[in-house]
Amino acid sequence: MKDYELFGLDCAYGGNGFSTDQMEEHLKKYLKWNERPLEGITGILFFDPWQIRLSQSMITEYSLLSDPGGCGFYDQAVSFMKETALAQAAGKLHAYYADAQKMEDLQKIYEEARTASDSAMEGAESGAEAAIAQAREEGIRLERPRGIVNPLREIAKVVRQGIFESVIGDADISGNSVSGFSLASHRLLHTGTLKLEKETGGLTDDLLFREYLLDHFPNFADHSPDGTERSAGLLQYQAEYLAAGKNSDVQNLKSVVLKLALLREGANYLYCIQDLGMNAETEGLALVLMGWTGIPQLVEAVKQALLVGWTCAESLIDVRTLLLGGRVPLMKDASSWYCSLDQLKDLSSILREPGKDRGTGLRYKDYLRILLNMQPVSQQIRRGMDLVEMNMRSANGFQGFRIDHCIVAVRDRAKWSMEPVFTRVTRAFTGIAPQLWETQIQAGFAYR
């Protein structure tokens, strides 16, 4: 409750074993208070004539925080968010969701363009060699221009070195990891027997749940500049775990960096192909690089490759800016575009520099929100339960804590017996002792 606004009854009572027997014993202690509600109170007005006795108490059904599919966890998280001021910002969360859908579409367009460009460039290289060979047969001397730097080679070198390694630079990265077998999402969980009616769900509730996750689990950018880690959990980059689901901080951060690079490439490519100036620049450089072949198709292929490469370079710079705490607009314009065509040949050096804040735009956490909005919420529920369990074990010292030991609803059947009070008088006349009166009560409670 203190850390995650969640409430459940630990059926293991701080131990390692799941058992409803302990819970039944505790529940009996509470119920038995009804046998002597006036114990210790004297006076004629406080006489209890009924003398009821608890003869049996048995838990018949129960539901856990982790089932079905983490529904109890999801419901409580969403209910908490609805009680906060963030519930009033649902419109803004829907806007982020719309951005995610748009970015996903642009991402697909860019991937198709990159695939087509790679194929065209392979053809351009072989076409250039064929043009040289044919010219030689005709006694014409064709040579590639000298002294012209092809920026595509520099971009290819950066990609070969590794996108993650290029943008992360010399940042102090956590080496923490966790065994997958210890996570709730990787093991067979206890399941409850009581099915609760679903009280939450739908797009708005999913958005509120994702906001709950971002509010309660730290990310890479939450760490202080001197490298001091704020989270006491086994994994430090926990929001990244929600997005990637890997067993180590390095792998989670690397996965998110690659996703962000692709996300930015989609938006940047849209700007590139629409900007007349950038198209003219790339066409001019393509003419210098391939115009000597006299084959227009080769010039066009190189132009498209330059646009794709320029997009890639700008996107890597964007991701580095985000990792260093800067802001990057979702959609670029001339004022927020950073890298010029001439600077592409120095991409390695640029990526070693501090990222330049664009002044306006979204920060790293905002882009994480977009990534989460592009993924199924069911996956994030499971990973969120992993983090709750992991942090409770390490930060709070409950080594045996399991989220599938936490009961959120229970149904109990209790039998009560009572000595007959008013019919005792008949015994004096009939000599027949009255029977005990018995009643059975079924009741339940739930934390929702």
Residue, then its C-alpha position, 0 to 999 in steps of 0.5 A: m500500500k505504501d509503495y504501490e497503492l495496492f492492498g492484499l492479504d499475504c496468505a503466507y503471512g511472511g513465510n514462503g508457503f501458500s496455505t489458506d489454513q493460516m488465513e482460516e485460523h486468523l479469520k476464526k479469531y476475528l469471528k469468535w469475538n462474536e461469541r463474547p462481544l460483551e466480555g469484561i462489561t458488567g451490568i444488567l443492561f449488558f447481559d447477553p442471553w444468546q450465548i452463540r458459539l462458532s462451530q465451523s469456519m471455512i474459506t470456500e473461495y478466494s481471488l488473488l492479486s495476480d489472477p486472472g492475468g493480473c486483473g486484481f493488480y490492474d483494477q486496484a492500480v486503475s482505481f487509484m489513478k481515478e482517484t488522483a488528479l491524473a484522471q482529469a488528464a485523460g484527454k492528454l493521455h488519449a492524445y499521447y495514444a493517438d501520437a503512438q498510432k501515428m508514429e507506428d504508421l510512420q515507422k512502417i513507411y520508413e521500414e519499407a523505404r529503407t528496405a527498398s533503398d538497400s535493395a536499390m543501392e545494391g543494384a546501384e553498385s553493380g550498375a556502376e561497375a557494369a557501366i565502367a566495364q561497358a565504357r572500357e569495352e567502348g574505349i571510353r575511360l570512366e572514373r569515379p570522382r575523387g575527393i568527394v566524401n560519401p557520407l553513407r560510408e560514415i553512417a554504415k560505419v556507425v551502424r556496424q559499431g552498434i547503434f546502442e554503443s554509439v548513442i550511449g557513449d561513456a554513460d555509466i550503465s547499470g550491470n544489474s540482472v535478475s533470474g527469469f525463473s524468479l519472476a512471476s511472469h516466468r513461473l506457474l502461479h497459484t490461481g484463485t477459485l473466486k471469479l470477480e466481476k471486472e470493474t475496469g477496462g477499456l482504452t481510458d483505463d489502459l492509459l491510466f494503468r500505463e501512467y500508473l506504471l510510469d509513475h511507480f517505476p523508475n527509468f534510465a533518465d530518473h538517475s542522477p547525473d553522477g550515476t547514483e542509482r535511486s531505485a533499490g530494486l534488482l533492476q534499475y531501469q524498470a520502465e525499460y523492463l516494462a517496454a522490453g521484458k529482458n532480464s538485465d538492465v543493459q538488455n532492457l536499455k538497449s532494446v528501448v534505444l533501438k525502439l526509440a531510434l526506429l520511432r524517430e526514424g519514422a517521423n524524421y523520414l516524413y520530414c525529409i521527403q517533404d522538405l524541398g530543400m533537403n531533396a534538392e541537397t541530396e539530389g545534388l550530392a547524388l549527381v556528384l557521386m553517381g552522375w558520371t555513370g550517365i544512368p539516371q536510375l543510379v542517381e535516384a537510388v543514391k538520392q533515396a539512400l542519402l535521404v534514408g541515411w540522413t534520417c538515420a543519423e538525425s534519429l541517432i542524435d535525437v536518441r542521444t539527446l533524450l538519454l541525456g535529459g534533453r527534449v526532442p519534438l515529435m514532428k520536426d521542422a527546420s528550426s528543430w532539425y539538427c544535422s546538416l547533410d555536410q555534417l553526416k561525414d562527422l557523425s561519429s564525432i557528433l554522437r560523442e558530443p552532449g545532446k543538444d536540447r531542442g528547447t521544446g518537445l518531449r522528454y525521454k519519459d514521454y517517448l517511453r509512454i509512446l512505446l508502451n502505448m504501442q504494446p498490449v497492456s496484458q504484457q505490461i500487467r505481467r511485467g508490472m507484477d514482476l517489478v512489484e514482487m522484485n522490489m518488495r523482496s529486495a527493497n523491503g526485505f520480504q525475501g519470500f514475497r510472492i504476488d500470487h500469495c496476496i488474496v484480494a477477495v475471499r468467501d467464507r462459510a461459518k456455522w453458528s450454534m446457540e443454546p435455546v433461550f425461551t424454550r428452556v421453560t418447556r423442559a420443566f413440564t415435558g422433561i425433553a431438553p431442547q436441541l441446539w439451534e444452528t445457523q449457517i452464514q456465507a459472506g465475503f469481502a474484497y479489496r477493490 
